[in-house]
Amino acid sequence: MELGSGPYAEPVWTRTLLAWHIVFWALLTVTAVVSLLPNELTGREHVVLLALLAVLGTAYALIGSPAMTTRRRPPSHGYRVIAILCVAAVVAIYPQAVFLMFIASPQIWLLADRARDGVLFSLLLLVGVGTGQLYGAGWTLSAFWNILPWMIISLVVSMLLGIWIDRVIAQSQQRADLIEELESTRDELAGAHHSAGVMAERERMAREIHDTLAQGMTSIVMLAQTASVELSRGGATAVAGRLSAIEDTARENLAEARALVAAFTPVALSEATLTEVLRRQAERFAAETGVDVQVTLDMPDDEVASLPQGQQVVLLRAAQESLANVRKHAGATSVLITLTMSADGVGISVSDDGTGFEPSAAAAGYGLAAMRGRVEESGGSVQVESAPGRGTRVQVLIPSAGQESS
């Protein structure tokens, strides 16, 4: 039988071997000491008896005990044969040592792979001990009839003890295997959770980079291109304004990058209210693109400021992503950003009068997918209304804290 490698793979009996060792050596020592007391044994019988006990002890130390630990079948067979012969011979010389059978019988069952194996060696042990007793009694018929009931009782007790030991070992091993399997499953789940956490963190970082650094870089590129065109036309004053805008955008990007590394709230929200940040974003977007961007509130400004920080971040990122899509795809002339409060929660709407698109075709875009992922993590939803030539409207709704928890 092969053993596993986990902490519970070790057979249950090997965790109780110390007690078996103590019992074995104690009974072996008692037998040797008692045999040396005044009795009917001759000197030669004393020597043979002690030699047999020495052989039994040596076999146990070199073969039996290691076999119990490793469950190697051939050595365990050899040890049981030696134990049966030694115990039978000791009983033949010194019948009072019959109690040695009670240490040999459990060992037989402990080393048995199957019940049939234990029964076979138990029968051999009882036949050997019974033969030894008959030899000590002079091979008389009366001695046979006296020994027979004792042998039958011993056989029954041995069978019951052996079956009990076999079941205890089997149940304990099953329990140990189950515990090992559960621990293995727990480790696998822990690894899966870790991998999921890593992937979630990577996705979060990707969204943050897309919503902050990538959009800032896009603004810088567009401003630089505009400045280059104006420089070729000789508009030094306009170029200076563009360069100033590039510097401001680069500084904001740098601050966002530092906040991202430190996992802080967006820099803009840490220095102003959400309404102020949205209006600032609208002004800069209008200056960069020439698109008219308006910000309106369908809720008091103080209620906007009292929104949880996490909701403000989601609303701000949704507005930034919507403006980025307007810049790249819409070709719009005006954009309306509206913050709303309703019984369903707080929301933001970004509408433009651009070229529009088929909403189903936007599924492949990372920006909209990232926006949906961020909003859904907050328990909210995203709706996109658009059609070719009819503009686009992106609506984000985030439930209130009580609704989200329920």
Secondary structure, 3 states (H helix, E strand, C coil): CCCCCCCCCCCHHHHCHHHHHHHHHHHHHHHHHHHHCCCCCCHHHHHHHHHHHHHHHHHHHHHHHHHHHHCCHHHHHHHHHHHHHHHHHHHHHCHHHHHHHHHHHHHHHHCCCCHHHHHHHHHHHHHHHHHHHHHHHCCCHHHHHHHHHHHHHHHHHHHHHHHHHHHHHHHHHHHHHHHHHHHHHHHHHHHHHHHHHHHHHHHHHHHHHHHHHHHHHHHHHHHHHHHHHHHHCCCHHHHHHHHHHHHHHHHHHHHHHHHHHHCCCCHHHHHCCHHHHHHHHHHHHHHHHCCEEEEEEECCHHHHHCCCHHHHHHHHHHHHHHHHHHHHHHCCCEEEEEEEEECCEEEEEEEECCCCCCHHHHHHCHHHHHHHHHHHHCCCEEEEEECCCCCEEEEEEECCHHHHHC
